[in-house]
Amino acid sequence: MAQSSSGSSNSNNLVVPKSNAALEQLKFEVAQELGITLSPDGYQGNKTSYENGSIGGYITKRLVTIAEQQLAGSFK
């Protein structure tokens, strides 16, 4: 896979670019809750597809929950 000019091979485009730090923090929180240790240098190639998929799935689930709460007017 070709790398972008920033050195990352991630092809996802954030709608709000400033949200990157919050999403990274969320990734580490979710991984800790699942008992998965993430490398601080960002390399996750030594993780199984199941582990990486679990982290991504729980992040999505949490973001959907937050969005639902905001739409219902109960998020603080």
C-alpha positions as CSV (number, residue, x, y, z in Angstrom):
1,M,0.0,0.0,0.0
2,A,1.4,3.4,-0.9
3,Q,2.1,5.8,1.9
4,S,0.8,9.3,2.0
5,S,3.1,12.3,2.2
6,S,2.6,12.4,6.0
7,G,4.2,8.9,6.3
8,S,0.9,7.2,7.3
9,S,-0.7,4.5,5.2
10,N,-4.2,5.4,6.7
11,S,-6.5,6.4,3.9
12,N,-9.3,7.6,6.2
13,N,-10.2,11.3,5.9
14,L,-11.4,13.0,9.0
15,V,-14.4,15.3,8.6
16,V,-13.0,17.4,11.5
17,P,-9.2,17.2,11.2
18,K,-8.7,18.6,14.8
19,S,-10.5,15.5,16.1
20,N,-7.4,13.3,15.5
21,A,-6.0,13.7,19.1
22,A,-9.4,12.8,20.6
23,L,-9.8,9.8,18.4
24,E,-6.3,8.6,19.3
25,Q,-7.1,9.0,23.0
26,L,-10.3,7.0,22.5
27,K,-8.4,4.3,20.7
28,F,-6.0,3.9,23.7
29,E,-8.9,4.0,26.2
30,V,-10.9,1.3,24.3
31,A,-7.8,-0.9,23.9
32,Q,-7.1,-0.6,27.7
33,E,-10.7,-1.6,28.5
34,L,-10.3,-4.6,26.2
35,G,-7.0,-5.6,27.7
36,I,-5.0,-4.9,24.5
37,T,-1.7,-3.2,24.8
38,L,-1.0,-0.7,22.0
39,S,2.5,0.4,20.9
40,P,3.1,4.0,21.7
41,D,4.9,4.5,18.4
42,G,1.6,3.8,16.5
43,Y,2.7,0.5,14.9
44,Q,-0.1,-2.1,15.3
45,G,1.2,-4.6,12.8
46,N,1.9,-7.1,15.5
47,K,-1.8,-7.2,16.6
48,T,-4.2,-9.8,15.2
49,S,-7.1,-8.8,12.9
50,Y,-9.4,-9.7,15.7
51,E,-7.7,-7.4,18.2
52,N,-7.6,-4.4,15.7
53,G,-11.2,-5.1,14.7
54,S,-12.4,-5.2,18.2
55,I,-10.8,-1.9,19.0
56,G,-12.4,-0.3,15.8
57,G,-15.7,-1.9,16.5
58,Y,-15.9,-0.6,20.1
59,I,-14.8,2.9,19.0
60,T,-17.6,2.9,16.4
61,K,-20.1,1.7,19.0
62,R,-19.0,4.4,21.5
63,L,-19.1,7.2,18.8
64,V,-22.6,6.1,17.8
65,T,-23.8,6.1,21.4
66,I,-22.4,9.7,21.9
67,A,-24.1,10.8,18.7
68,E,-27.4,9.3,19.9
69,Q,-27.1,11.1,23.2
70,Q,-26.3,14.4,21.5
71,L,-29.4,14.0,19.3
72,A,-31.5,13.2,22.3
73,G,-30.1,16.3,24.1
74,S,-28.7,14.3,27.0
75,F,-24.9,14.4,26.3
76,K,-22.8,16.5,28.7
